[in-house]
């Protein structure tokens, strides 16, 4: 059974400041010719979730522009991103529709994740 059949939403956290990485914003850094965040978002979109939410925060204009051509996701801005990861999780989960049975939290800096990994995780979900 797919993530959509189980009504599982994916919440991708992309609000952090990348404070431990000097120079550019980590999620916008290129890896294999694509920004790190696009690797994650593409995997999530390919996994068949019933709903996909990306939580933005720091540098949200550039993050939103990076995802502008992605169909099937919703952006939610977390103005309190400076308060930490938990504020972005809360913002994202609040955005999940009432018709969803659960949500999988994904970090925006997991460029090696693949849709099949996410599908496998969701296969363990039971309502």
N, C-alpha and C positions, 0 to 999 in steps of 0.2 A: 504494500500500500504506500502511495507517495505522500509527501508532505502536504500536498494540496488536498488529498483525500482524507487525511487525518486533520485537516484544517490547522496547520501549524504555520505561524508567521515567523519570518526571519527579521531580526533587528540587528542591523549592522552599525556598530559604534564607530563614528568618524568625527568625533568632536574634540579630541585631545590636542594639546599644544605641541606635542613632539619635543618636549623640553629637554630630554636627554640626548637629542640628536642636534648637533650643531649644523648650521647652514640652512637647508631648506626644510620644508614641512615633510615629515616622513611619509605621509599617505600620498603625497604628490610625487615622491621620488620614483624615478624610472627603474624598472627591473624587467629585463628581457624586452625592452622596447615599449612597455606600458607602465603607467603609474601603479604603484602598489595597491591602492584602493580599487582600481579597476579589476585587478586579478580576483579580489574577494567578491566584489559586486557581481562580476560575470559568473563566478561559480555559484553564488546564491541564486541569481536569476535562472541559471540553468538547472537548478535542483528541483524546481517545481513547487516552491512554497506557495501557499494560498495568498500570502500577503508579504511584501518586502518593504521594510522601513529602513531608511538610513538616517541616523541621527547626526546632525552637523553641529558645529560649535565654533572653535577657533578656525579662522581663515575660511569661514563658511562660503563666502562668495566663490573662491577658487575651487572648493570641494564640490559645490553645487554645479559650477560650470563644467567640471570634469565629468559629471554624471548627467549632463543635460540631454544627451542622446540616448540614455537608457530608458527603455519603456518597461512598465510594470513595477515601478517602485515609487514610493512616496518619501519625500524629504521632510524631516521634522527638525527644526532648529532648537537647540538647547541653549538658551541665553545664560544659563548657570553652569556652563561647562567647566569653568574654573573651580567649581566645588568638587570636582572629581568624577571618576567613572560611574559611581552610583547614581549621580544626578542624570547622566545620559541614559543609563539603564532604565531608570524610573520614567524619563520622558518618552523613551521608545516603547516601553510596555504600556504606558497610558494610551499610546496611539494605536495599539493593536485592537482590531475590531472585536466586537462582542461575539461574533460568529466563529472566532478562532478558539481552539481547544488548548493551545499552548503557544509558546514562543521560544525560538532558539536564538540566543545571543551570540553574535559573531563579532569579532574584533576586526577593524579595518586594516590591521597590519599582519594578516595571515596570508601572504601571497602564494603560498604553496598549497592552500586548501583547494580541493576540487569538489565539484558538485556531487560526485559519487561518495565522498567522505560525509558530506552533509546528509545525503539520502540515508546512508548507513546509520548515522546518529539518530535520525528521525524514525528509523525502523524500530528503534527500542522504545519509542514513546507509546504509552498506552493511556487511554482515557478512563 
